[in-house]
Amino acid sequence: MNRINIDHLTEAELMDLNHRVVQRLRLIHQLHAHKAMLEFRIGDRVTFDPQRGTPICGIVTRYNQKTVTIVTDDGHRWNVSPPLLRLAEPAGETAKTHQGSYPNSVIPFKQK
């Protein structure tokens, strides 16, 4: 890879270069997140590990700009970065072990 000599750039040129590099890195990050997001479909059963605690299972309900909205078996909503998600075992095998016997297409919500 060619190295870029930045020693001759002025402060304004360095600031401009910095902004362009940051924008490019953000775009690359968004492309990676989008690619990871495409691995999941709305209705897929997924699991993820929160910072503390046991793994959480839920259903993909929405794609956001940078995250995927997951509704857990107990009705909580999480916005999770797609690279942190993985497909859970098929719902037929787990539907009866989570919160009663809801079929995959039914998501129970807490009543307020």
N, C-alpha and C positions, 0 to 999 in steps of 0.2 A: 504494500500500500504506500502511496506517495505521501510524504509529510508536507504539510502546508507551512510555509515560513510566514509567521505572523509578526515578526520583529519590525517590519517596515510599516505596519498599519498604525493609523492614528487612533486616538481614543474613541472618536466617533465611529470609525470603521470597525473597531473591535466590539463596540456596543452593538452595532448593526449585525455583525457576524454572530455574536452571542444570541441575539434575539432569533436569528434565523436557525441556529443550531437547536435552540430550545423548541422552536416550533416544529422542526423536523423530528426531534425526539418524541414530542407529543403525538405527532402523526403516526410514527412507527408504533408507539405504545397502543394507540387506538386501533391500529390495524391488527395487532396481536390480540387485543381484547375481542375485536369483532370476529376474528378467525376462531377463537376459543368459544365465543358465543354461538357460532354456527354449528358447533358440535351438539348443541342441545336444542330441543324443540319444546314449544309450549305444551305442557302436559306431561313432560318427562319427569320421572321420579329421580331426584338427585340427592346427594349427600355432601356435606362439607364439615370441616372441623373448625369450630370457633377457637378463638385464642385460648380460652380456658373451657374445660368441660368435655363432655362426650360428643361424638359426631351428631349432627342434626340432619334429619331427612325431611324432604318436602317435595313439592311440585313446582316446576317452572311455570309461572303465570304471566310473565311479562319481560320483554327486553327493554332495557333502558340504554342510555348513551354509553355508559361505562360499566354497568352492572346488569345483573339478571335478578328479577324479583322472585323470591321463593316464598311460598306459603307452606309453613310446617304442618305436621300432622295435628298439632294442638292449636292451629289457627294464627300463629304469629307470622309476621312478614319480615323477611330479611332481604336486603339488597346486597348481593354478593358478587365479587369480581369473578368472571367466568373461569380464569385459570385455577381458582380454588375449588371448583365443583368437579364432581365425578358422578357418573351414572350409578344409581343404586340398583339393587337387585330388582327384578321385575315385580310389579305391583301385585300380581297374582300370588306371589310367594309371601309378600309382606303385608298385604292389605288387612288381613285378620290380626296381625300382630301389632298394628298401630291404631290406637284410638278406635276400637270397635272393628266393624267389618265394612268400612266404606269402600266402594269400588273406586278404581283409579280416576274415573271422570268426575267424582264428587269430592269437593274440598270443603270440609267443615270449617265454619268461621265462628269465632266467639261472638256471643251476643253482648251488646253494650248495655 
